[in-house]
Amino acid sequence: MGLDVFDAIALTIHANNDEIISKTTVQKLIYFHTVTIKNLNISNYTHHFYGPFNREVSIALEDMSEFSYIDQNIISGFYETFKYKLTENGIRYAKTAKQRYPKEYETVSNTLRICRDYCKLKPTPLSYAAKAYYILTGTKGGIQRKYAAEDVKTIAEDFDWNISKDDAVTGLNLLQRLDLVTTA
């Protein structure tokens, strides 16, 4: 038995001082966790405008809010940007998950630290990195060779993602820091 989507969300938010801004940020961080944590039981991500998307993660965020594990507040109505904050119940839940999965929590914390240091958890650079990884892994489940930013830019067009070479460089740089890819 491994982590489920609720554990992953709680640990992710807990590792960031019990709050995260942006649904896209949560989606992309959990996406990176599915790559780095082998016993994380979350179904496959699918293509979406903002990069890889998982309906299970989206529903779990809503459920955790509905059952008072997370306070979900809109902080910007223009783009409907959400702030997710663990409640007292959510913190207890996260601490229990942290005790049950200490190695996984260490991986989650490390991923958050790297992403915070690189882009302050802003959704756009996280999205570039997630799109790049999604592109490079495809359906084969692993990166087969070294890739350059131009490769990512070109392949992104097949997904109807408008990624500039600079965007691809941003994404690949974060993936390198996460030790998920080697660039050419």
N, CA, C and O of each residue as an XYZ file, in Angstrom:
736
protein
N       0.840     -1.190      0.000
C       0.000      0.000      0.000
C       0.873      1.237      0.000
O       1.916      1.268      0.654
N       0.456      2.246     -0.724
C       1.236      3.456     -0.818
C       0.402      4.697     -0.579
O      -0.742      4.634     -0.130
N       1.003      5.807     -0.889
C       0.322      7.090     -0.743
C      -0.842      7.169     -1.712
O      -0.769      6.668     -2.834
N      -1.913      7.800     -1.267
C      -3.007      8.079     -2.183
C      -3.009      9.579     -2.479
O      -2.161     10.322     -1.985
N      -3.943      9.996     -3.266
C      -3.993     11.390     -3.702
C      -4.172     12.347     -2.518
O      -3.614     13.445     -2.524
N      -4.938     11.946     -1.512
C      -5.164     12.804     -0.341
C      -3.876     12.981      0.462
O      -3.562     14.081      0.917
N      -3.127     11.868      0.633
C      -1.830     11.953      1.313
C      -0.892     12.896      0.560
O      -0.243     13.750      1.163
N      -0.828     12.734     -0.760
C       0.082     13.542     -1.577
C      -0.251     15.022     -1.473
O       0.646     15.856     -1.344
N      -1.523     15.347     -1.528
C      -1.930     16.760     -1.425
C      -1.608     17.301     -0.040
O      -1.031     18.381      0.084
N      -1.971     16.568      0.995
C      -1.720     17.032      2.368
C      -0.229     17.216      2.621
O       0.179     18.227      3.193
N       0.589     16.255      2.205
C       2.033     16.360      2.414
C       2.626     17.517      1.623
O       3.526     18.206      2.105
N       2.129     17.730      0.418
C       2.637     18.817     -0.422
C       2.336     20.175      0.204
O       3.218     21.028      0.298
N       1.110     20.371      0.623
C       0.750     21.653      1.236
C       1.471     21.814      2.573
O       1.941     22.905      2.896
N       1.560     20.747      3.341
C       2.247     20.791      4.638
C       3.727     21.153      4.476
O       4.279     21.897      5.286
N       4.355     20.632      3.440
C       5.776     20.906      3.199
C       6.031     22.355      2.799
O       7.181     22.791      2.749
N       4.981     23.093      2.517
C       5.107     24.512      2.166
C       4.424     25.379      3.225
O       3.641     26.272      2.901
N       4.727     25.109      4.470
C       4.165     25.878      5.593
C       2.635     25.888      5.590
O       2.004     26.887      5.936
N       2.057     24.756      5.193
C       0.618     24.510      5.264
C      -0.237     25.337      4.305
O      -1.450     25.440      4.487
N       0.402     25.936      3.267
C      -0.408     26.630      2.267
C       0.303     26.706      0.925
O       1.530     26.770      0.849
N      -0.502     26.696     -0.131
C       0.003     26.837     -1.502
C      -1.010     27.672     -2.275
O      -2.220     27.533     -2.100
N      -0.494     28.529     -3.119
C      -1.349     29.341     -3.978
C      -1.333     28.747     -5.384
O      -0.272     28.491     -5.955
N      -2.520     28.535     -5.924
C      -2.760     28.134     -7.309
C      -3.007     26.634     -7.456
O      -2.209     25.793     -7.044
N      -4.145     26.351     -8.061
C      -4.504     24.970     -8.383
C      -3.487     24.379     -9.363
O      -3.142     23.200     -9.274
N      -3.012     25.202    -10.294
C      -2.008     24.731    -11.254
C      -0.728     24.330    -10.537
O      -0.111     23.325    -10.887
N      -0.328     25.100     -9.546
C       0.872     24.765     -8.779
C       0.706     23.415     -8.091
O       1.611     22.582     -8.134
N      -0.435     23.195     -7.461
C      -0.671     21.911     -6.796
C      -0.640     20.778     -7.823
O       0.002     19.754     -7.593
N      -1.323     20.953     -8.946
C      -1.351     19.918     -9.987
C       0.065     19.569    -10.457
O       0.402     18.392    -10.583
N       0.889     20.579    -10.714
C       2.228     20.320    -11.252
C       3.142     19.688    -10.196
O       3.938     18.806    -10.520
N       3.037     20.123     -8.957
C       3.852     19.510     -7.902
C       3.476     18.041     -7.712
O       4.353     17.187     -7.584
N       2.197     17.751     -7.693
C       1.766     16.357     -7.550
C       2.231     15.559     -8.771
O       2.610     14.395     -8.640
N       2.204     16.172     -9.948
C       2.710     15.498    -11.154
C       4.173     15.103    -10.964
O       4.551     13.973    -11.272
N       4.994     16.015    -10.463
C       6.401     15.689    -10.222
C       6.533     14.589     -9.168
O       7.420     13.740     -9.263
N       5.661     14.604     -8.174
C       5.696     13.545     -7.153
C       5.384     12.177     -7.755
O       5.966     11.174     -7.343
N       4.468     12.129     -8.731
C       4.140     10.840     -9.342
C       5.342     10.252    -10.073
O       5.431      9.039    -10.266
N       6.263     11.120    -10.477
C       7.474     10.675    -11.166
C       8.538     10.227    -10.164
O       9.283      9.283    -10.428
N       8.609     10.898     -9.022
C       9.704     10.670     -8.073
C       9.349      9.748     -6.914
O      10.242      9.257     -6.225
N       8.065      9.505     -6.689
C       7.631      8.639     -5.586
C       6.942      7.421     -6.192
O       5.828      7.509     -6.709
N       7.617      6.307     -6.118
C       7.145      5.088     -6.802
C       5.852      4.523     -6.226
O       5.076      3.917     -6.964
N       5.596      4.699     -4.939
C       4.390      4.115     -4.347
C       3.250      5.133     -4.207
O       2.387      5.000     -3.339
N       3.265      6.145     -5.073
C       2.179      7.122     -5.100
C       1.130      6.631     -6.091
O       1.376      6.557     -7.295
N      -0.040      6.301     -5.563
C      -1.098      5.695     -6.373
C      -2.059      6.744     -6.913
O      -3.120      6.994     -6.340
N      -1.666      7.350     -8.023
C      -2.510      8.331     -8.702
C      -2.543      7.944    -10.168
O      -1.514      7.626    -10.764
N      -3.737      7.974    -10.740
C      -3.891      7.584    -12.144
C      -3.118      8.537    -13.058
O      -2.580      9.552    -12.614
N      -3.079      8.190    -14.320
C      -2.304      8.951    -15.299
C      -2.799     10.380    -15.468
O      -3.983     10.685    -15.317
N      -1.858     11.223    -15.781
C      -2.168     12.598    -16.134
C      -2.526     12.653    -17.617
O      -2.053     11.844    -18.416
N      -3.372     13.625    -17.970
C      -3.774     13.802    -19.358
C      -3.383     15.192    -19.833
O      -3.036     16.069    -19.042
N      -3.448     15.367    -21.140
C      -3.134     16.639    -21.781
C      -4.159     17.697    -21.370
O      -5.359     17.425    -21.323
N      -3.678     18.899    -21.074
C      -4.537     20.018    -20.698
C      -3.832     21.296    -21.120
O      -2.616     21.304    -21.312
N      -4.580     22.360    -21.262
C      -4.006     23.647    -21.682
C      -2.818     24.057    -20.820
O      -1.803     24.509    -21.350
N      -2.928     23.906    -19.495
C      -1.866     24.322    -18.578
C      -0.818     23.236    -18.345
O       0.025     23.361    -17.457
N      -0.872     22.193    -19.128
C       0.081     21.098    -18.970
C      -0.627     19.868    -18.443
O      -1.856     19.813    -18.427
N       0.144     18.878    -18.011
C      -0.461     17.641    -17.516
C      -1.482     17.923    -16.411
O      -1.236     18.711    -15.497
N      -2.620     17.264    -16.522
C      -3.736     17.482    -15.590
C      -4.247     16.139    -15.111
O      -4.300     15.171    -15.870
N      -4.622     16.092    -13.841
C      -5.181     14.875    -13.279
C      -6.514     15.201    -12.614
O      -6.568     15.966    -11.651
N      -7.568     14.624    -13.128
C      -8.915     14.860    -12.586
C      -9.018     14.399    -11.139
O      -9.695     15.035    -10.331
N      -8.356     13.310    -10.812
C      -8.366     12.773     -9.446
C      -7.818     13.810     -8.445
O      -8.355     13.963     -7.348
N      -6.756     14.511     -8.833
C      -6.176     15.548     -7.971
C      -7.166     16.697     -7.816
O      -7.361     17.211     -6.714
N      -7.781     17.093     -8.904
C      -8.748     18.195     -8.864
C      -9.934     17.861     -7.958
O     -10.351     18.691     -7.150
N     -10.468     16.666     -8.089
C     -11.599     16.239     -7.258
C     -11.174     16.128     -5.798
O     -11.924     16.516     -4.902
N      -9.986     15.606     -5.554
C      -9.502     15.453     -4.173
C      -9.345     16.819     -3.500
O      -9.650     16.957     -2.316
N      -8.877     17.825     -4.233
C      -8.784     19.176     -3.662
C     -10.157     19.671     -3.228
O     -10.310     20.234     -2.144
N     -11.147     19.459     -4.076
C     -12.520     19.864     -3.744
C     -13.042     19.082     -2.538
O     -13.638     19.661     -1.631
N     -12.818     17.770     -2.530
C     -13.272     16.941     -1.412
C     -12.602     17.357     -0.104
O     -13.260     17.443      0.932
N     -11.303     17.612     -0.151
C     -10.582     17.989      1.072
C     -11.076     19.338      1.590
O     -11.077     19.581      2.797
N     -11.489     20.204      0.688
C     -12.070     21.478      1.093
C     -13.461     21.260      1.689
O     -13.793     21.815      2.737
N     -14.253     20.460      1.021
C     -15.616     20.187      1.483
C     -15.634     19.526      2.859
O     -16.530     19.789      3.661
N     -14.650     18.667      3.137
C     -14.607     17.963      4.407
C     -13.683     18.617      5.428
O     -13.263     17.991      6.401
N     -13.377     19.893      5.184
C     -12.657     20.757      6.146
C     -11.229     20.311      6.468
O     -10.771     20.444      7.603
N     -10.539     19.786      5.468
C      -9.111     19.519      5.622
C      -8.298     20.663      5.009
O      -7.145     20.893      5.376
N      -8.921     21.366      4.075
C      -8.280     22.489      3.390
C      -9.267     23.644      3.337
O     -10.450     23.456      3.053
N      -8.763     24.845      3.616
C      -9.514     26.057      3.301
C      -9.119     26.451      1.893
O      -7.940     26.647      1.597
N     -10.110     26.565      1.031
C      -9.877     26.938     -0.365
C     -10.499     28.311     -0.577
O     -11.721     28.455     -0.530
N      -9.672     29.311     -0.810
C     -10.164     30.668     -0.979
C      -9.698     31.248     -2.301
O      -8.548     31.062     -2.701
N     -10.596     31.950     -2.976
C     -10.223     32.643     -4.213
C      -9.498     33.926     -3.816
O     -10.034     34.748     -3.072
N      -8.283     34.088     -4.318
C      -7.533     35.311     -4.005
C      -7.476     36.262     -5.197
O      -7.087     37.421     -5.057
N      -7.867     35.762     -6.373
C      -7.956     36.602     -7.561
C      -9.119     36.093     -8.392
O      -9.098     34.963     -8.879
N     -10.121     36.921     -8.550
C     -11.297     36.522     -9.307
C     -11.080     36.531    -10.799
O     -11.773     35.824    -11.531
N     -10.112     37.334    -11.271
C      -9.886     37.454    -12.709
C      -9.489     36.117    -13.322
O     -10.034     35.712    -14.348
N      -8.546     35.438    -12.694
C      -8.116     34.127    -13.169
C      -8.604     33.008    -12.258
O      -8.226     31.851    -12.442
N      -9.426     33.335    -11.293
C      -9.903     32.384    -10.288
C      -8.727     31.618     -9.684
O      -8.650     30.392     -9.765
N      -7.827     32.366     -9.084
C      -6.652     31.797     -8.428
C      -7.022     31.435     -6.995
O      -7.562     32.255     -6.253
N      -6.725     30.202     -6.621
C      -7.067     29.707     -5.295
C      -5.850     29.672     -4.382
O      -4.722     29.444     -4.819
N      -6.111     29.904     -3.109
C      -5.120     29.685     -2.061
C      -5.625     28.497     -1.254
O      -6.764     28.487     -0.787
N      -4.757     27.490     -1.095
C      -5.086     26.303     -0.328
C      -4.304     26.333      0.969
O      -3.077     26.429      0.970
N      -5.034     26.248      2.079
C      -4.415     26.269      3.406
C      -4.981     25.104      4.205
O      -6.194     24.912      4.286
N      -4.069     24.330      4.797
C      -4.533     23.230      5.636
C      -5.230     23.772      6.881
O      -4.751     24.716      7.508
N      -6.346     23.175      7.225
C      -7.047     23.490      8.470
C      -6.361     22.714      9.597
O      -5.393     21.993      9.357
N      -6.861     22.863     10.823
C      -6.314     22.068     11.935
C      -6.451     20.572     11.644
O      -5.529     19.798     11.901
N      -7.607     20.168     11.109
C      -7.799     18.764     10.730
C      -6.816     18.353      9.634
O      -6.271     17.250      9.657
N      -6.601     19.237      8.694
C      -5.678     18.960      7.602
C      -4.241     18.826      8.079
O      -3.492     17.981      7.587
N      -3.861     19.656      9.032
C      -2.504     19.569      9.592
C      -2.327     18.248     10.325
O      -1.290     17.599     10.185
N      -3.333     17.839     11.111
C      -3.260     16.538     11.791
C      -3.145     15.397     10.770
O      -2.349     14.473     10.937
N      -3.944     15.487      9.731
C      -3.902     14.472      8.675
C      -2.505     14.421      8.036
O      -1.944     13.342      7.843
N      -1.954     15.597      7.712
C      -0.627     15.669      7.085
C       0.455     15.126      8.012
O       1.367     14.433      7.559
N       0.364     15.432      9.300
C       1.366     14.933     10.250
C       1.306     13.412     10.375
O       2.336     12.752     10.510
N       0.098     12.865     10.329
C      -0.048     11.408     10.369
C       0.552     10.786      9.106
O       1.264      9.784      9.179
N       0.262     11.382      7.955
C       0.823     10.878      6.690
C       2.350     11.006      6.689
O       3.053     10.140      6.169
N       2.843     12.078      7.266
C       4.299     12.291      7.348
C       4.957     11.201      8.195
O       6.051     10.740      7.870
N       4.298     10.790      9.271
C       4.829      9.705     10.113
C       4.787      8.370      9.381
O       5.708      7.564      9.513
N       3.740      8.130      8.620
C       3.598      6.864      7.893
C       4.516      6.779      6.684
O       4.926      5.688      6.287
N       4.843      7.929      6.095
C       5.627      7.963      4.859
C       6.785      8.959      4.971
O       6.825      9.940      4.228
N       7.728      8.721      5.891
C       8.807      9.700      6.092
C       9.718      9.888      4.874
O      10.128     11.011      4.582
N      10.034      8.817      4.173
C      10.894      8.946      2.985
C      10.183      9.721      1.887
O      10.782     10.564      1.218
N       8.926      9.436      1.711
C       8.141     10.126      0.695
C       7.994     11.603      1.039
O       8.047     12.462      0.158
N       7.807     11.896      2.335
C       7.709     13.295      2.751
C       9.027     14.024      2.481
O       9.027     15.192      2.093
N      10.130     13.341      2.686
C      11.432     13.941      2.393
C      11.541     14.276      0.904
O      12.057     15.333      0.543
N      11.061     13.385      0.043
C      11.067     13.633     -1.402
C      10.165     14.813     -1.742
O      10.548     15.683     -2.524
N       8.973     14.847     -1.161
C       8.043     15.961     -1.377
C       8.691     17.273     -0.947
O       8.647     18.260     -1.681
N       9.289     17.284      0.234
C       9.927     18.501      0.761
C      11.064     18.951     -0.132
O      11.231     20.147     -0.371
N      11.850     18.004     -0.631
C      12.963     18.340     -1.504
C      12.464     18.938     -2.820
O      13.013     19.930     -3.300
N      11.438     18.345     -3.394
C      10.862     18.870     -4.632
C      10.348     20.288     -4.415
O      10.589     21.171     -5.238
N       9.646     20.507     -3.315
C       9.140     21.853     -3.036
C      10.272     22.852     -2.831
O      10.197     23.983     -3.311
N      11.306     22.447     -2.130
C      12.449     23.345     -1.904
C      13.082     23.752     -3.229
O      13.359     24.931     -3.451
N      13.308     22.788     -4.102
C      13.915     23.074     -5.411
C      13.018     23.999     -6.223
O      13.496     24.973     -6.804
N      11.729     23.704     -6.267
C      10.795     24.535     -7.035
C      10.654     25.933     -6.442
O      10.563     26.915     -7.179
N      10.636     26.025     -5.119
C      10.581     27.343     -4.454
C      11.821     28.154     -4.789
O      11.725     29.331     -5.135
N      12.990     27.522     -4.686
C      14.240     28.218     -4.970
C      14.314     28.658     -6.429
O      14.836     29.730     -6.732
N      13.794     27.830     -7.327
C      13.900     28.126     -8.761
C      12.864     29.146     -9.224
O      13.191     30.058     -9.984
N      11.619     29.002     -8.773
C      10.566     29.863     -9.347
C       9.520     30.324     -8.336
O       8.447     30.789     -8.721
N       9.827     30.198     -7.037
C       8.901     30.635     -5.979
C       7.520     29.996     -6.110
O       6.514     30.586     -5.714
N       7.480     28.782     -6.671
C       6.247     28.008     -6.874
C       5.238     28.703     -7.780
O       4.037     28.451     -7.686
N       5.718     29.563     -8.643
C       4.822     30.220     -9.607
C       4.344     29.179    -10.624
O       5.133     28.358    -11.091
N       3.065     29.215    -10.961
C       2.504     28.175    -11.813
C       3.069     28.139    -13.236
O       3.170     27.060    -13.819
N       3.435     29.272    -13.801
C       3.883     29.273    -15.193
C       5.176     28.496    -15.396
O       5.210     27.626    -16.266
N       6.256     28.762    -14.635
C       7.459     27.941    -14.838
C       7.251     26.469    -14.476
O       7.837     25.588    -15.104
N       6.417     26.201    -13.462
C       6.114     24.808    -13.127
C       5.391     24.129    -14.296
O       5.627     22.958    -14.596
N       4.512     24.886    -14.941
C       3.785     24.362    -16.091
C       4.735     24.064    -17.251
O       4.593     23.039    -17.918
N       5.705     24.954    -17.495
C       6.684     24.700    -18.563
C       7.457     23.419    -18.282
O       7.687     22.616    -19.186
N       7.856     23.229    -17.039
C       8.620     22.030    -16.676
C       7.750     20.782    -16.811
O       8.202     19.768    -17.342
N       6.516     20.849    -16.338
C       5.623     19.695    -16.430
C       5.308     19.366    -17.888
O       5.278     18.196    -18.269
N       5.073     20.396    -18.703
C       4.823     20.170    -20.132
C       6.046     19.518    -20.778
O       5.915     18.565    -21.547
N       7.223     20.031    -20.464
C       8.448     19.477    -21.049
C       8.598     18.006    -20.663
O       8.915     17.171    -21.511
N       8.374     17.688    -19.402
C       8.512     16.296    -18.966
C       7.463     15.408    -19.638
O       7.770     14.300    -20.077
N       6.251     15.892    -19.712
C       5.163     15.159    -20.351
C       5.502     14.891    -21.818
O       5.292     13.786    -22.317
N       6.022     15.902    -22.498
C       6.421     15.776    -23.895
C       7.534     14.741    -24.041
O       7.482     13.873    -24.913
N       8.528     14.845    -23.186
C       9.714     14.009    -23.330
C       9.485     12.559    -22.938
O      10.160     11.664    -23.446
N       8.544     12.321    -22.042
C       8.290     10.942    -21.635
C       7.238     10.287    -22.509
O       7.260      9.071    -22.699
N       6.320     11.075    -23.041
C       5.288     10.518    -23.908
C       4.614      9.331    -23.267
O       4.331      9.345    -22.069
N       4.358      8.316    -24.041
C       3.702      7.118    -23.517
C       4.709      6.040    -23.157
O       4.319      4.967    -22.695
N       5.979      6.296    -23.355
C       7.003      5.281    -23.100
C       7.384      5.191    -21.631
O       8.039      4.233    -21.222
N       6.982      6.174    -20.832
C       7.245      6.110    -19.403
C       8.669      6.440    -19.000
O       9.047      6.211    -17.852
N       9.453      6.961    -19.896
C      10.815      7.334    -19.548
C      11.475      8.093    -20.677
O      11.163      7.882    -21.849
N      12.366      8.955    -20.328
C      13.068      9.751    -21.322
C      14.109      8.868    -21.998
O      14.911      8.215    -21.330
N      14.088      8.854    -23.306
C      14.917      7.940    -24.074
C      16.280      8.515    -24.463
O      17.205      7.753    -24.744
N      16.422      9.832    -24.487
C      17.693     10.430    -24.873
C      17.767     11.840    -24.306
O      16.847     12.302    -23.631
N      18.855     12.505    -24.586
C      18.979     13.903    -24.167
C      18.143     14.769    -25.104
O      18.011     14.476    -26.292
N      17.593     15.821    -24.557
C      16.774     16.729    -25.344
C      17.253     18.158    -25.181
O      17.811     18.535    -24.150
N      17.026     18.931    -26.205
C      17.332     20.351    -26.174
C      16.016     21.133    -26.167
O      14.954     20.591    -26.474
N      16.107     22.403    -25.815
C      14.922     23.259    -25.754
C      14.200     23.301    -27.090
O      12.970     23.339    -27.123
N      14.930     23.296    -28.174
C      14.308     23.337    -29.500
C      13.445     22.092    -29.741
O      12.390     22.176    -30.369
N      13.898     20.938    -29.239
C      13.101     19.708    -29.341
C      11.770     19.872    -28.619
O      10.720     19.523    -29.159
N      11.810     20.403    -27.400
C      10.594     20.595    -26.611
C       9.654     21.554    -27.325
O       8.455     21.292    -27.427
N      10.189     22.657    -27.818
C       9.378     23.649    -28.534
C       8.682     23.012    -29.738
O       7.492     23.236    -29.959
N       9.415     22.229    -30.508
C       8.862     21.602    -31.704
C       7.797     20.566    -31.356
O       6.719     20.560    -31.950
N       8.093     19.701    -30.406
C       7.141     18.646    -30.027
C       5.894     19.246    -29.372
O       4.804     18.691    -29.510
N       6.036     20.365    -28.663
C       4.899     21.015    -27.998
C       3.802     21.381    -28.981
O       2.622     21.375    -28.630
N       4.180     21.695    -30.200
C       3.190     22.055    -31.219
C       2.219     20.908    -31.476
O       1.052     21.146    -31.788
N       2.691     19.656    -31.347
C       1.809     18.494    -31.532
C       0.732     18.424    -30.447
O      -0.310     17.799    -30.645
N       0.981     19.061    -29.307
C       0.025     19.092    -28.194
C      -0.785     20.387    -28.179
O      -1.580     20.616    -27.268
N      -0.583     21.219    -29.178
C      -1.203     22.547    -29.234
C      -0.776     23.424    -28.067
O      -1.541     24.266    -27.599
N       0.442     23.222    -27.604
C       1.013     24.063    -26.569
C       1.966     25.049    -27.232
O       2.873     24.656    -27.967
N       1.754     26.310    -26.969
C       2.609     27.353    -27.527
C       3.741     27.617    -26.532
O       3.594     28.406    -25.598
N       4.849     26.954    -26.748
C       6.001     27.090    -25.864
C       7.151     27.681    -26.674
O       7.555     27.123    -27.694
N       7.664     28.793    -26.217
C       8.824     29.386    -26.880
C      10.085     28.620    -26.483
O      10.063     27.800    -25.565
N      11.156     28.892    -27.170
C      12.421     28.252    -26.816
C      12.824     28.649    -25.397
O      13.317     27.814    -24.639
N      12.617     29.929    -25.027
C      12.933     30.390    -23.664
C      12.077     29.673    -22.617
O      12.566     29.317    -21.545
N      10.785     29.463    -22.939
C       9.906     28.721    -22.028
C      10.430     27.297    -21.831
O      10.456     26.779    -20.714
N      10.845     26.678    -22.936
C      11.381     25.320    -22.873
C      12.651     25.279    -22.036
O      12.857     24.346    -21.260
N      13.505     26.292    -22.191
C      14.737     26.368    -21.385
C      14.376     26.469    -19.904
O      14.979     25.795    -19.069
N      13.397     27.308    -19.579
C      12.943     27.446    -18.197
C      12.488     26.094    -17.641
O      12.885     25.698    -16.545
N      11.658     25.399    -18.405
C      11.164     24.096    -17.966
C      12.271     23.071    -17.824
O      12.322     22.348    -16.829
N      13.149     23.002    -18.794
C      14.241     22.032    -18.750
C      15.210     22.328    -17.609
O      15.725     21.404    -16.979
N      15.462     23.612    -17.338
C      16.341     23.961    -16.216
C      15.769     23.470    -14.894
O      16.501     22.953    -14.049
N      14.459     23.632    -14.714
C      13.844     23.130    -13.484
C      13.908     21.601    -13.442
O      14.198     21.025    -12.393
N      13.643     20.947    -14.557
C      13.721     19.486    -14.596
C      15.127     18.987    -14.279
O      15.291     17.953    -13.632
N      16.132     19.716    -14.732
C      17.511     19.349    -14.392
C      17.734     19.466    -12.890
O      18.335     18.582    -12.280
N      17.256     20.550    -12.292
C      17.411     20.729    -10.851
C      16.698     19.624    -10.068
O      17.148     19.205     -9.002
N      15.575     19.164    -10.624
C      14.832     18.067    -10.000
C      15.443     16.701    -10.339
O      14.971     15.663     -9.875
N      16.476     16.726    -11.136
C      17.183     15.510    -11.577
C      16.258     14.577    -12.355
O      16.320     13.357    -12.200
N      15.397     15.163    -13.198
C      14.468     14.382    -13.989
C      14.848     14.299    -15.466
O      14.280     13.496    -16.206
N      15.799     15.118    -15.898
C      16.164     15.145    -17.308
C      17.604     15.636    -17.460
O      18.130     16.375    -16.628
N      18.209     15.196    -18.549
C      19.504     15.700    -18.958
C      19.289     16.393    -20.285
O      18.630     15.842    -21.167
N      19.824     17.576    -20.446
C      19.652     18.284    -21.705
C      20.889     18.139    -22.573
O      21.992     17.876    -22.094
N      20.669     18.316    -23.849
C      21.773     18.191    -24.822
C      22.639     19.432    -24.800
O      23.615     19.518    -25.546
